[in-house]
């Protein structure tokens, strides 16, 4: 989804914009499915955490954003929190 946001260039490019909305629909659907089996607070925290990790990783991999050790450590902390929330729910 993040790649589509960047590629749509402010919703001025048709196909990346269509992809953005398609990814958004799929993302919300998957969140709703997760909320059937785990508490919504946990599902939403996991959803946003994984989105943040995905955005940071894509930025570093494809958009030449700096990948410092501290940034990678922060991503690992987010992933640890997501795993912890899932294990506790």
HTML snippet that shows the backbone in 3Dmol.js (N, CA, C, O; Angstrom):
<script src="https://3Dmol.org/build/3Dmol-min.js"></script>
<div id="view" style="width:600px;height:400px;position:relative"></div>
<script>
const pdb = `
ATOM      1  N   UNK A   1       0.821  -1.179   0.000  1.00  0.00           N
ATOM      2  CA  UNK A   1       0.000   0.000   0.000  1.00  0.00           C
ATOM      3  C   UNK A   1       0.876   1.257   0.000  1.00  0.00           C
ATOM      4  O   UNK A   1       0.585   2.222  -0.707  1.00  0.00           O
ATOM      5  N   UNK A   2       1.932   1.240   0.786  1.00  0.00           N
ATOM      6  CA  UNK A   2       2.817   2.393   0.879  1.00  0.00           C
ATOM      7  C   UNK A   2       3.465   2.684  -0.467  1.00  0.00           C
ATOM      8  O   UNK A   2       3.597   3.846  -0.854  1.00  0.00           O
ATOM      9  N   UNK A   3       3.869   1.644  -1.179  1.00  0.00           N
ATOM     10  CA  UNK A   3       4.472   1.838  -2.493  1.00  0.00           C
ATOM     11  C   UNK A   3       3.474   2.496  -3.447  1.00  0.00           C
ATOM     12  O   UNK A   3       3.857   3.328  -4.269  1.00  0.00           O
ATOM     13  N   UNK A   4       2.217   2.132  -3.343  1.00  0.00           N
ATOM     14  CA  UNK A   4       1.181   2.737  -4.190  1.00  0.00           C
ATOM     15  C   UNK A   4       0.975   4.209  -3.847  1.00  0.00           C
ATOM     16  O   UNK A   4       0.737   5.027  -4.735  1.00  0.00           O
ATOM     17  N   UNK A   5       1.064   4.549  -2.566  1.00  0.00           N
ATOM     18  CA  UNK A   5       0.913   5.954  -2.166  1.00  0.00           C
ATOM     19  C   UNK A   5       2.000   6.788  -2.825  1.00  0.00           C
ATOM     20  O   UNK A   5       1.723   7.843  -3.393  1.00  0.00           O
ATOM     21  N   UNK A   6       3.229   6.316  -2.747  1.00  0.00           N
ATOM     22  CA  UNK A   6       4.357   7.033  -3.340  1.00  0.00           C
ATOM     23  C   UNK A   6       4.205   7.100  -4.858  1.00  0.00           C
ATOM     24  O   UNK A   6       4.386   8.160  -5.457  1.00  0.00           O
ATOM     25  N   UNK A   7       3.875   5.976  -5.472  1.00  0.00           N
ATOM     26  CA  UNK A   7       3.790   5.906  -6.934  1.00  0.00           C
ATOM     27  C   UNK A   7       2.612   6.700  -7.497  1.00  0.00           C
ATOM     28  O   UNK A   7       2.657   7.127  -8.651  1.00  0.00           O
ATOM     29  N   UNK A   8       1.563   6.904  -6.707  1.00  0.00           N
ATOM     30  CA  UNK A   8       0.389   7.625  -7.222  1.00  0.00           C
ATOM     31  C   UNK A   8       0.657   9.115  -7.400  1.00  0.00           C
ATOM     32  O   UNK A   8      -0.102   9.813  -8.072  1.00  0.00           O
ATOM     33  N   UNK A   9       1.747   9.603  -6.790  1.00  0.00           N
ATOM     34  CA  UNK A   9       2.143  11.009  -6.889  1.00  0.00           C
ATOM     35  C   UNK A   9       0.960  11.939  -6.600  1.00  0.00           C
ATOM     36  O   UNK A   9       0.573  12.770  -7.421  1.00  0.00           O
ATOM     37  N   UNK A  10       0.405  11.761  -5.400  1.00  0.00           N
ATOM     38  CA  UNK A  10      -0.717  12.618  -4.984  1.00  0.00           C
ATOM     39  C   UNK A  10      -2.012  12.313  -5.725  1.00  0.00           C
ATOM     40  O   UNK A  10      -2.812  13.212  -5.981  1.00  0.00           O
ATOM     41  N   UNK A  11      -2.212  11.075  -6.062  1.00  0.00           N
ATOM     42  CA  UNK A  11      -3.389  10.578  -6.765  1.00  0.00           C
ATOM     43  C   UNK A  11      -3.487  11.116  -8.183  1.00  0.00           C
ATOM     44  O   UNK A  11      -4.584  11.240  -8.727  1.00  0.00           O
ATOM     45  N   UNK A  12      -2.356  11.432  -8.781  1.00  0.00           N
ATOM     46  CA  UNK A  12      -2.359  11.940 -10.149  1.00  0.00           C
ATOM     47  C   UNK A  12      -2.072  10.847 -11.175  1.00  0.00           C
ATOM     48  O   UNK A  12      -2.262  11.060 -12.373  1.00  0.00           O
ATOM     49  N   UNK A  13      -1.624   9.700 -10.728  1.00  0.00           N
ATOM     50  CA  UNK A  13      -1.366   8.563 -11.624  1.00  0.00           C
ATOM     51  C   UNK A  13      -2.466   7.527 -11.419  1.00  0.00           C
ATOM     52  O   UNK A  13      -2.701   7.084 -10.294  1.00  0.00           O
ATOM     53  N   UNK A  14      -3.140   7.139 -12.501  1.00  0.00           N
ATOM     54  CA  UNK A  14      -4.337   6.287 -12.395  1.00  0.00           C
ATOM     55  C   UNK A  14      -4.068   4.933 -11.758  1.00  0.00           C
ATOM     56  O   UNK A  14      -4.673   4.610 -10.735  1.00  0.00           O
ATOM     57  N   UNK A  15      -3.177   4.133 -12.334  1.00  0.00           N
ATOM     58  CA  UNK A  15      -3.045   2.750 -11.873  1.00  0.00           C
ATOM     59  C   UNK A  15      -2.470   2.624 -10.468  1.00  0.00           C
ATOM     60  O   UNK A  15      -2.941   1.780  -9.706  1.00  0.00           O
ATOM     61  N   UNK A  16      -1.484   3.416 -10.092  1.00  0.00           N
ATOM     62  CA  UNK A  16      -1.063   3.357  -8.692  1.00  0.00           C
ATOM     63  C   UNK A  16      -2.181   3.782  -7.729  1.00  0.00           C
ATOM     64  O   UNK A  16      -2.274   3.255  -6.621  1.00  0.00           O
ATOM     65  N   UNK A  17      -3.021   4.725  -8.145  1.00  0.00           N
ATOM     66  CA  UNK A  17      -4.146   5.144  -7.305  1.00  0.00           C
ATOM     67  C   UNK A  17      -5.163   4.019  -7.180  1.00  0.00           C
ATOM     68  O   UNK A  17      -5.679   3.766  -6.092  1.00  0.00           O
ATOM     69  N   UNK A  18      -5.451   3.344  -8.285  1.00  0.00           N
ATOM     70  CA  UNK A  18      -6.354   2.189  -8.242  1.00  0.00           C
ATOM     71  C   UNK A  18      -5.766   1.111  -7.334  1.00  0.00           C
ATOM     72  O   UNK A  18      -6.480   0.512  -6.530  1.00  0.00           O
ATOM     73  N   UNK A  19      -4.460   0.866  -7.466  1.00  0.00           N
ATOM     74  CA  UNK A  19      -3.791  -0.111  -6.602  1.00  0.00           C
ATOM     75  C   UNK A  19      -3.864   0.279  -5.143  1.00  0.00           C
ATOM     76  O   UNK A  19      -4.034  -0.577  -4.275  1.00  0.00           O
ATOM     77  N   UNK A  20      -3.736   1.560  -4.867  1.00  0.00           N
ATOM     78  CA  UNK A  20      -3.828   2.065  -3.497  1.00  0.00           C
ATOM     79  C   UNK A  20      -5.185   1.746  -2.895  1.00  0.00           C
ATOM     80  O   UNK A  20      -5.261   1.232  -1.779  1.00  0.00           O
ATOM     81  N   UNK A  21      -6.245   2.041  -3.610  1.00  0.00           N
ATOM     82  CA  UNK A  21      -7.583   1.761  -3.087  1.00  0.00           C
ATOM     83  C   UNK A  21      -7.841   0.261  -2.988  1.00  0.00           C
ATOM     84  O   UNK A  21      -8.501  -0.193  -2.053  1.00  0.00           O
ATOM     85  N   UNK A  22      -7.328  -0.508  -3.941  1.00  0.00           N
ATOM     86  CA  UNK A  22      -7.471  -1.962  -3.871  1.00  0.00           C
ATOM     87  C   UNK A  22      -6.758  -2.533  -2.648  1.00  0.00           C
ATOM     88  O   UNK A  22      -7.305  -3.378  -1.939  1.00  0.00           O
ATOM     89  N   UNK A  23      -5.549  -2.072  -2.411  1.00  0.00           N
ATOM     90  CA  UNK A  23      -4.796  -2.522  -1.239  1.00  0.00           C
ATOM     91  C   UNK A  23      -5.497  -2.102   0.049  1.00  0.00           C
ATOM     92  O   UNK A  23      -5.508  -2.849   1.028  1.00  0.00           O
ATOM     93  N   UNK A  24      -6.076  -0.910   0.046  1.00  0.00           N
ATOM     94  CA  UNK A  24      -6.796  -0.433   1.225  1.00  0.00           C
ATOM     95  C   UNK A  24      -7.985  -1.317   1.559  1.00  0.00           C
ATOM     96  O   UNK A  24      -8.212  -1.651   2.721  1.00  0.00           O
ATOM     97  N   UNK A  25      -8.743  -1.695   0.537  1.00  0.00           N
ATOM     98  CA  UNK A  25      -9.915  -2.563   0.747  1.00  0.00           C
ATOM     99  C   UNK A  25      -9.474  -3.922   1.285  1.00  0.00           C
ATOM    100  O   UNK A  25     -10.058  -4.439   2.236  1.00  0.00           O
ATOM    101  N   UNK A  26      -8.444  -4.492   0.675  1.00  0.00           N
ATOM    102  CA  UNK A  26      -7.941  -5.793   1.132  1.00  0.00           C
ATOM    103  C   UNK A  26      -7.418  -5.690   2.560  1.00  0.00           C
ATOM    104  O   UNK A  26      -7.651  -6.584   3.374  1.00  0.00           O
ATOM    105  N   UNK A  27      -6.723  -4.618   2.862  1.00  0.00           N
ATOM    106  CA  UNK A  27      -6.159  -4.418   4.193  1.00  0.00           C
ATOM    107  C   UNK A  27      -7.252  -4.339   5.263  1.00  0.00           C
ATOM    108  O   UNK A  27      -7.150  -4.984   6.307  1.00  0.00           O
ATOM    109  N   UNK A  28      -8.278  -3.561   5.006  1.00  0.00           N
ATOM    110  CA  UNK A  28      -9.383  -3.440   5.961  1.00  0.00           C
ATOM    111  C   UNK A  28     -10.129  -4.772   6.096  1.00  0.00           C
ATOM    112  O   UNK A  28     -10.546  -5.144   7.193  1.00  0.00           O
ATOM    113  N   UNK A  29     -10.291  -5.475   4.995  1.00  0.00           N
ATOM    114  CA  UNK A  29     -10.940  -6.789   5.057  1.00  0.00           C
ATOM    115  C   UNK A  29     -10.136  -7.743   5.947  1.00  0.00           C
ATOM    116  O   UNK A  29     -10.702  -8.432   6.795  1.00  0.00           O
ATOM    117  N   UNK A  30      -8.819  -7.777   5.750  1.00  0.00           N
ATOM    118  CA  UNK A  30      -7.989  -8.669   6.564  1.00  0.00           C
ATOM    119  C   UNK A  30      -8.017  -8.271   8.039  1.00  0.00           C
ATOM    120  O   UNK A  30      -8.009  -9.137   8.914  1.00  0.00           O
ATOM    121  N   UNK A  31      -8.050  -6.965   8.321  1.00  0.00           N
ATOM    122  CA  UNK A  31      -8.185  -6.514   9.709  1.00  0.00           C
ATOM    123  C   UNK A  31      -9.498  -7.005  10.299  1.00  0.00           C
ATOM    124  O   UNK A  31      -9.530  -7.461  11.441  1.00  0.00           O
ATOM    125  N   UNK A  32     -10.579  -6.917   9.536  1.00  0.00           N
ATOM    126  CA  UNK A  32     -11.881  -7.366  10.042  1.00  0.00           C
ATOM    127  C   UNK A  32     -11.891  -8.872  10.298  1.00  0.00           C
ATOM    128  O   UNK A  32     -12.539  -9.341  11.235  1.00  0.00           O
ATOM    129  N   UNK A  33     -11.177  -9.625   9.471  1.00  0.00           N
ATOM    130  CA  UNK A  33     -11.092 -11.070   9.691  1.00  0.00           C
ATOM    131  C   UNK A  33     -10.290 -11.385  10.946  1.00  0.00           C
ATOM    132  O   UNK A  33     -10.659 -12.275  11.712  1.00  0.00           O
ATOM    133  N   UNK A  34      -9.202 -10.664  11.160  1.00  0.00           N
ATOM    134  CA  UNK A  34      -8.394 -10.871  12.366  1.00  0.00           C
ATOM    135  C   UNK A  34      -9.199 -10.536  13.618  1.00  0.00           C
ATOM    136  O   UNK A  34      -9.064 -11.198  14.647  1.00  0.00           O
ATOM    137  N   UNK A  35     -10.036  -9.503  13.523  1.00  0.00           N
ATOM    138  CA  UNK A  35     -10.822  -9.073  14.684  1.00  0.00           C
ATOM    139  C   UNK A  35     -11.888 -10.091  15.080  1.00  0.00           C
ATOM    140  O   UNK A  35     -12.473  -9.981  16.157  1.00  0.00           O
ATOM    141  N   UNK A  36     -12.143 -11.067  14.238  1.00  0.00           N
ATOM    142  CA  UNK A  36     -13.090 -12.132  14.584  1.00  0.00           C
ATOM    143  C   UNK A  36     -12.514 -13.070  15.639  1.00  0.00           C
ATOM    144  O   UNK A  36     -13.257 -13.676  16.411  1.00  0.00           O
ATOM    145  N   UNK A  37     -11.173 -13.189  15.669  1.00  0.00           N
ATOM    146  CA  UNK A  37     -10.563 -14.170  16.563  1.00  0.00           C
ATOM    147  C   UNK A  37      -9.696 -13.573  17.659  1.00  0.00           C
ATOM    148  O   UNK A  37      -9.375 -14.256  18.631  1.00  0.00           O
ATOM    149  N   UNK A  38      -9.312 -12.307  17.519  1.00  0.00           N
ATOM    150  CA  UNK A  38      -8.528 -11.642  18.568  1.00  0.00           C
ATOM    151  C   UNK A  38      -9.178 -10.301  18.883  1.00  0.00           C
ATOM    152  O   UNK A  38      -9.904  -9.764  18.047  1.00  0.00           O
ATOM    153  N   UNK A  39      -8.938  -9.757  20.053  1.00  0.00           N
ATOM    154  CA  UNK A  39      -9.556  -8.476  20.417  1.00  0.00           C
ATOM    155  C   UNK A  39      -9.192  -7.375  19.405  1.00  0.00           C
ATOM    156  O   UNK A  39      -8.083  -7.354  18.871  1.00  0.00           O
ATOM    157  N   UNK A  40     -10.139  -6.466  19.152  1.00  0.00           N
ATOM    158  CA  UNK A  40      -9.925  -5.423  18.154  1.00  0.00           C
ATOM    159  C   UNK A  40      -8.726  -4.548  18.515  1.00  0.00           C
ATOM    160  O   UNK A  40      -8.006  -4.096  17.625  1.00  0.00           O
ATOM    161  N   UNK A  41      -8.502  -4.302  19.813  1.00  0.00           N
ATOM    162  CA  UNK A  41      -7.353  -3.475  20.193  1.00  0.00           C
ATOM    163  C   UNK A  41      -6.046  -4.147  19.788  1.00  0.00           C
ATOM    164  O   UNK A  41      -5.120  -3.483  19.322  1.00  0.00           O
ATOM    165  N   UNK A  42      -5.973  -5.443  19.964  1.00  0.00           N
ATOM    166  CA  UNK A  42      -4.781  -6.188  19.577  1.00  0.00           C
ATOM    167  C   UNK A  42      -4.665  -6.250  18.056  1.00  0.00           C
ATOM    168  O   UNK A  42      -3.584  -6.040  17.505  1.00  0.00           O
ATOM    169  N   UNK A  43      -5.766  -6.536  17.383  1.00  0.00           N
ATOM    170  CA  UNK A  43      -5.755  -6.616  15.917  1.00  0.00           C
ATOM    171  C   UNK A  43      -5.310  -5.294  15.305  1.00  0.00           C
ATOM    172  O   UNK A  43      -4.499  -5.277  14.379  1.00  0.00           O
ATOM    173  N   UNK A  44      -5.839  -4.191  15.820  1.00  0.00           N
ATOM    174  CA  UNK A  44      -5.492  -2.880  15.269  1.00  0.00           C
ATOM    175  C   UNK A  44      -4.040  -2.526  15.553  1.00  0.00           C
ATOM    176  O   UNK A  44      -3.358  -1.971  14.691  1.00  0.00           O
ATOM    177  N   UNK A  45      -3.559  -2.840  16.752  1.00  0.00           N
ATOM    178  CA  UNK A  45      -2.165  -2.567  17.088  1.00  0.00           C
ATOM    179  C   UNK A  45      -1.225  -3.365  16.188  1.00  0.00           C
ATOM    180  O   UNK A  45      -0.213  -2.838  15.725  1.00  0.00           O
ATOM    181  N   UNK A  46      -1.548  -4.616  15.943  1.00  0.00           N
ATOM    182  CA  UNK A  46      -0.742  -5.450  15.058  1.00  0.00           C
ATOM    183  C   UNK A  46      -0.792  -4.896  13.635  1.00  0.00           C
ATOM    184  O   UNK A  46       0.236  -4.811  12.963  1.00  0.00           O
ATOM    185  N   UNK A  47      -1.975  -4.524  13.182  1.00  0.00           N
ATOM    186  CA  UNK A  47      -2.180  -3.989  11.840  1.00  0.00           C
ATOM    187  C   UNK A  47      -1.348  -2.726  11.618  1.00  0.00           C
ATOM    188  O   UNK A  47      -0.665  -2.599  10.602  1.00  0.00           O
ATOM    189  N   UNK A  48      -1.409  -1.802  12.564  1.00  0.00           N
ATOM    190  CA  UNK A  48      -0.653  -0.561  12.418  1.00  0.00           C
ATOM    191  C   UNK A  48       0.849  -0.797  12.579  1.00  0.00           C
ATOM    192  O   UNK A  48       1.654  -0.184  11.878  1.00  0.00           O
ATOM    193  N   UNK A  49       1.222  -1.679  13.497  1.00  0.00           N
ATOM    194  CA  UNK A  49       2.640  -1.981  13.696  1.00  0.00           C
ATOM    195  C   UNK A  49       3.272  -2.595  12.464  1.00  0.00           C
ATOM    196  O   UNK A  49       4.360  -2.195  12.050  1.00  0.00           O
ATOM    197  N   UNK A  50       2.588  -3.569  11.878  1.00  0.00           N
ATOM    198  CA  UNK A  50       3.117  -4.196  10.673  1.00  0.00           C
ATOM    199  C   UNK A  50       3.126  -3.212   9.507  1.00  0.00           C
ATOM    200  O   UNK A  50       4.013  -3.270   8.655  1.00  0.00           O
ATOM    201  N   UNK A  51       2.152  -2.315   9.463  1.00  0.00           N
ATOM    202  CA  UNK A  51       2.156  -1.281   8.430  1.00  0.00           C
ATOM    203  C   UNK A  51       3.346  -0.352   8.573  1.00  0.00           C
ATOM    204  O   UNK A  51       3.976   0.017   7.582  1.00  0.00           O
ATOM    205  N   UNK A  52       3.652   0.023   9.801  1.00  0.00           N
ATOM    206  CA  UNK A  52       4.799   0.901  10.052  1.00  0.00           C
ATOM    207  C   UNK A  52       6.111   0.211   9.681  1.00  0.00           C
ATOM    208  O   UNK A  52       6.990   0.816   9.069  1.00  0.00           O
ATOM    209  N   UNK A  53       6.229  -1.052  10.057  1.00  0.00           N
ATOM    210  CA  UNK A  53       7.434  -1.820   9.720  1.00  0.00           C
ATOM    211  C   UNK A  53       7.554  -1.956   8.199  1.00  0.00           C
ATOM    212  O   UNK A  53       8.636  -1.784   7.636  1.00  0.00           O
ATOM    213  N   UNK A  54       6.443  -2.262   7.548  1.00  0.00           N
ATOM    214  CA  UNK A  54       6.456  -2.391   6.087  1.00  0.00           C
ATOM    215  C   UNK A  54       6.846  -1.093   5.404  1.00  0.00           C
ATOM    216  O   UNK A  54       7.637  -1.093   4.461  1.00  0.00           O
ATOM    217  N   UNK A  55       6.287   0.018   5.882  1.00  0.00           N
ATOM    218  CA  UNK A  55       6.598   1.319   5.279  1.00  0.00           C
ATOM    219  C   UNK A  55       8.076   1.664   5.466  1.00  0.00           C
ATOM    220  O   UNK A  55       8.729   2.126   4.529  1.00  0.00           O
ATOM    221  N   UNK A  56       8.596   1.446   6.651  1.00  0.00           N
ATOM    222  CA  UNK A  56      10.007   1.755   6.915  1.00  0.00           C
ATOM    223  C   UNK A  56      10.926   0.871   6.085  1.00  0.00           C
ATOM    224  O   UNK A  56      11.925   1.340   5.539  1.00  0.00           O
ATOM    225  N   UNK A  57      10.586  -0.402   5.992  1.00  0.00           N
ATOM    226  CA  UNK A  57      11.402  -1.342   5.232  1.00  0.00           C
ATOM    227  C   UNK A  57      11.375  -1.015   3.743  1.00  0.00           C
ATOM    228  O   UNK A  57      12.419  -1.018   3.090  1.00  0.00           O
ATOM    229  N   UNK A  58      10.191  -0.735   3.202  1.00  0.00           N
ATOM    230  CA  UNK A  58      10.099  -0.359   1.786  1.00  0.00           C
ATOM    231  C   UNK A  58      10.851   0.934   1.502  1.00  0.00           C
ATOM    232  O   UNK A  58      11.502   1.073   0.466  1.00  0.00           O
ATOM    233  N   UNK A  59      10.752   1.876   2.432  1.00  0.00           N
ATOM    234  CA  UNK A  59      11.474   3.131   2.257  1.00  0.00           C
ATOM    235  C   UNK A  59      12.969   2.921   2.169  1.00  0.00           C
ATOM    236  O   UNK A  59      13.644   3.527   1.337  1.00  0.00           O
ATOM    237  N   UNK A  60      13.481   2.064   3.024  1.00  0.00           N
ATOM    238  CA  UNK A  60      14.912   1.792   3.008  1.00  0.00           C
ATOM    239  C   UNK A  60      15.317   0.985   1.771  1.00  0.00           C
ATOM    240  O   UNK A  60      16.372   1.227   1.185  1.00  0.00           O
ATOM    241  N   UNK A  61      14.472   0.022   1.378  1.00  0.00           N
ATOM    242  CA  UNK A  61      14.820  -0.874   0.283  1.00  0.00           C
ATOM    243  C   UNK A  61      14.668  -0.227  -1.097  1.00  0.00           C
ATOM    244  O   UNK A  61      15.479  -0.473  -1.990  1.00  0.00           O
ATOM    245  N   UNK A  62      13.627   0.601  -1.273  1.00  0.00           N
ATOM    246  CA  UNK A  62      13.325   1.083  -2.616  1.00  0.00           C
ATOM    247  C   UNK A  62      13.405   2.596  -2.808  1.00  0.00           C
ATOM    248  O   UNK A  62      13.454   3.066  -3.944  1.00  0.00           O
ATOM    249  N   UNK A  63      13.418   3.361  -1.728  1.00  0.00           N
ATOM    250  CA  UNK A  63      13.383   4.814  -1.864  1.00  0.00           C
ATOM    251  C   UNK A  63      14.602   5.499  -1.251  1.00  0.00           C
ATOM    252  O   UNK A  63      14.565   6.690  -0.940  1.00  0.00           O
ATOM    253  N   UNK A  64      15.663   4.750  -1.086  1.00  0.00           N
ATOM    254  CA  UNK A  64      16.950   5.283  -0.629  1.00  0.00           C
ATOM    255  C   UNK A  64      16.871   6.033   0.697  1.00  0.00           C
ATOM    256  O   UNK A  64      17.627   6.979   0.922  1.00  0.00           O
ATOM    257  N   UNK A  65      15.966   5.619   1.568  1.00  0.00           N
ATOM    258  CA  UNK A  65      15.926   6.205   2.906  1.00  0.00           C
ATOM    259  C   UNK A  65      17.051   5.594   3.731  1.00  0.00           C
ATOM    260  O   UNK A  65      17.364   4.415   3.570  1.00  0.00           O
ATOM    261  N   UNK A  66      17.659   6.376   4.608  1.00  0.00           N
ATOM    262  CA  UNK A  66      18.792   5.844   5.377  1.00  0.00           C
ATOM    263  C   UNK A  66      18.385   4.677   6.276  1.00  0.00           C
ATOM    264  O   UNK A  66      17.307   4.673   6.869  1.00  0.00           O
ATOM    265  N   UNK A  67      19.274   3.689   6.361  1.00  0.00           N
ATOM    266  CA  UNK A  67      19.028   2.495   7.171  1.00  0.00           C
ATOM    267  C   UNK A  67      20.069   2.427   8.277  1.00  0.00           C
ATOM    268  O   UNK A  67      21.020   1.651   8.194  1.00  0.00           O
ATOM    269  N   UNK A  68      19.890   3.231   9.298  1.00  0.00           N
ATOM    270  CA  UNK A  68      20.840   3.224  10.406  1.00  0.00           C
ATOM    271  C   UNK A  68      20.564   2.056  11.347  1.00  0.00           C
ATOM    272  O   UNK A  68      19.483   1.468  11.330  1.00  0.00           O
ATOM    273  N   UNK A  69      21.548   1.736  12.154  1.00  0.00           N
ATOM    274  CA  UNK A  69      21.379   0.659  13.130  1.00  0.00           C
ATOM    275  C   UNK A  69      20.256   0.988  14.110  1.00  0.00           C
ATOM    276  O   UNK A  69      19.505   0.100  14.511  1.00  0.00           O
ATOM    277  N   UNK A  70      20.137   2.247  14.494  1.00  0.00           N
ATOM    278  CA  UNK A  70      19.083   2.647  15.420  1.00  0.00           C
ATOM    279  C   UNK A  70      17.698   2.476  14.794  1.00  0.00           C
ATOM    280  O   UNK A  70      16.756   2.065  15.471  1.00  0.00           O
ATOM    281  N   UNK A  71      17.579   2.785  13.522  1.00  0.00           N
ATOM    282  CA  UNK A  71      16.307   2.610  12.821  1.00  0.00           C
ATOM    283  C   UNK A  71      15.928   1.125  12.768  1.00  0.00           C
ATOM    284  O   UNK A  71      14.776   0.763  13.010  1.00  0.00           O
ATOM    285  N   UNK A  72      16.887   0.288  12.455  1.00  0.00           N
ATOM    286  CA  UNK A  72      16.640  -1.157  12.417  1.00  0.00           C
ATOM    287  C   UNK A  72      16.271  -1.670  13.804  1.00  0.00           C
ATOM    288  O   UNK A  72      15.401  -2.532  13.934  1.00  0.00           O
ATOM    289  N   UNK A  73      16.920  -1.153  14.836  1.00  0.00           N
ATOM    290  CA  UNK A  73      16.586  -1.540  16.211  1.00  0.00           C
ATOM    291  C   UNK A  73      15.144  -1.150  16.544  1.00  0.00           C
ATOM    292  O   UNK A  73      14.421  -1.927  17.167  1.00  0.00           O
ATOM    293  N   UNK A  74      14.734   0.025  16.141  1.00  0.00           N
ATOM    294  CA  UNK A  74      13.355   0.470  16.389  1.00  0.00           C
ATOM    295  C   UNK A  74      12.345  -0.431  15.662  1.00  0.00           C
ATOM    296  O   UNK A  74      11.294  -0.762  16.210  1.00  0.00           O
ATOM    297  N   UNK A  75      12.673  -0.819  14.435  1.00  0.00           N
ATOM    298  CA  UNK A  75      11.808  -1.744  13.693  1.00  0.00           C
ATOM    299  C   UNK A  75      11.718  -3.071  14.437  1.00  0.00           C
ATOM    300  O   UNK A  75      10.638  -3.652  14.539  1.00  0.00           O
ATOM    301  N   UNK A  76      12.839  -3.551  14.953  1.00  0.00           N
ATOM    302  CA  UNK A  76      12.842  -4.803  15.717  1.00  0.00           C
ATOM    303  C   UNK A  76      11.984  -4.664  16.977  1.00  0.00           C
ATOM    304  O   UNK A  76      11.293  -5.607  17.362  1.00  0.00           O
ATOM    305  N   UNK A  77      12.025  -3.508  17.613  1.00  0.00           N
ATOM    306  CA  UNK A  77      11.188  -3.277  18.809  1.00  0.00           C
ATOM    307  C   UNK A  77       9.707  -3.322  18.458  1.00  0.00           C
ATOM    308  O   UNK A  77       8.904  -3.885  19.203  1.00  0.00           O
ATOM    309  N   UNK A  78       9.348  -2.731  17.329  1.00  0.00           N
ATOM    310  CA  UNK A  78       7.950  -2.775  16.889  1.00  0.00           C
ATOM    311  C   UNK A  78       7.535  -4.217  16.640  1.00  0.00           C
ATOM    312  O   UNK A  78       6.470  -4.650  17.081  1.00  0.00           O
ATOM    313  N   UNK A  79       8.377  -4.957  15.933  1.00  0.00           N
ATOM    314  CA  UNK A  79       8.058  -6.370  15.675  1.00  0.00           C
ATOM    315  C   UNK A  79       7.940  -7.164  16.973  1.00  0.00           C
ATOM    316  O   UNK A  79       7.061  -8.016  17.104  1.00  0.00           O
ATOM    317  N   UNK A  80       8.819  -6.886  17.928  1.00  0.00           N
ATOM    318  CA  UNK A  80       8.730  -7.553  19.229  1.00  0.00           C
ATOM    319  C   UNK A  80       7.430  -7.226  19.935  1.00  0.00           C
ATOM    320  O   UNK A  80       6.823  -8.101  20.553  1.00  0.00           O
ATOM    321  N   UNK A  81       6.996  -5.988  19.854  1.00  0.00           N
ATOM    322  CA  UNK A  81       5.722  -5.599  20.449  1.00  0.00           C
ATOM    323  C   UNK A  81       4.543  -6.275  19.783  1.00  0.00           C
ATOM    324  O   UNK A  81       3.599  -6.689  20.455  1.00  0.00           O
ATOM    325  N   UNK A  82       4.589  -6.390  18.474  1.00  0.00           N
ATOM    326  CA  UNK A  82       3.513  -7.068  17.722  1.00  0.00           C
ATOM    327  C   UNK A  82       3.437  -8.531  18.129  1.00  0.00           C
ATOM    328  O   UNK A  82       2.351  -9.052  18.382  1.00  0.00           O
ATOM    329  N   UNK A  83       4.581  -9.191  18.192  1.00  0.00           N
ATOM    330  CA  UNK A  83       4.598 -10.598  18.617  1.00  0.00           C
ATOM    331  C   UNK A  83       4.103 -10.730  20.035  1.00  0.00           C
ATOM    332  O   UNK A  83       3.315 -11.625  20.339  1.00  0.00           O
ATOM    333  N   UNK A  84       4.560  -9.838  20.917  1.00  0.00           N
ATOM    334  CA  UNK A  84       4.100  -9.883  22.311  1.00  0.00           C
ATOM    335  C   UNK A  84       2.594  -9.705  22.438  1.00  0.00           C
ATOM    336  O   UNK A  84       1.948 -10.420  23.203  1.00  0.00           O
ATOM    337  N   UNK A  85       2.029  -8.756  21.693  1.00  0.00           N
ATOM    338  CA  UNK A  85       0.575  -8.557  21.740  1.00  0.00           C
ATOM    339  C   UNK A  85      -0.173  -9.802  21.282  1.00  0.00           C
ATOM    340  O   UNK A  85      -1.168 -10.199  21.888  1.00  0.00           O
ATOM    341  N   UNK A  86       0.315 -10.413  20.209  1.00  0.00           N
ATOM    342  CA  UNK A  86      -0.352 -11.617  19.707  1.00  0.00           C
ATOM    343  C   UNK A  86      -0.250 -12.752  20.713  1.00  0.00           C
ATOM    344  O   UNK A  86      -1.222 -13.477  20.929  1.00  0.00           O
ATOM    345  N   UNK A  87       0.907 -12.914  21.326  1.00  0.00           N
ATOM    346  CA  UNK A  87       1.066 -13.992  22.303  1.00  0.00           C
ATOM    347  C   UNK A  87       0.198 -13.796  23.538  1.00  0.00           C
ATOM    348  O   UNK A  87      -0.239 -14.770  24.150  1.00  0.00           O
ATOM    349  N   UNK A  88      -0.054 -12.550  23.907  1.00  0.00           N
ATOM    350  CA  UNK A  88      -0.844 -12.262  25.091  1.00  0.00           C
ATOM    351  C   UNK A  88      -2.353 -12.213  24.839  1.00  0.00           C
ATOM    352  O   UNK A  88      -3.135 -12.114  25.784  1.00  0.00           O
ATOM    353  N   UNK A  89      -2.755 -12.279  23.599  1.00  0.00           N
ATOM    354  CA  UNK A  89      -4.206 -12.182  23.329  1.00  0.00           C
ATOM    355  C   UNK A  89      -4.834 -13.550  23.176  1.00  0.00           C
ATOM    356  O   UNK A  89      -6.039 -13.654  22.947  1.00  0.00           O
TER     357      UNK A  89
END
`;
const viewer = $3Dmol.createViewer("view");
viewer.addModel(pdb, "pdb");
viewer.setStyle({}, {cartoon: {color: "spectrum"}});
viewer.zoomTo();
viewer.render();
</script>
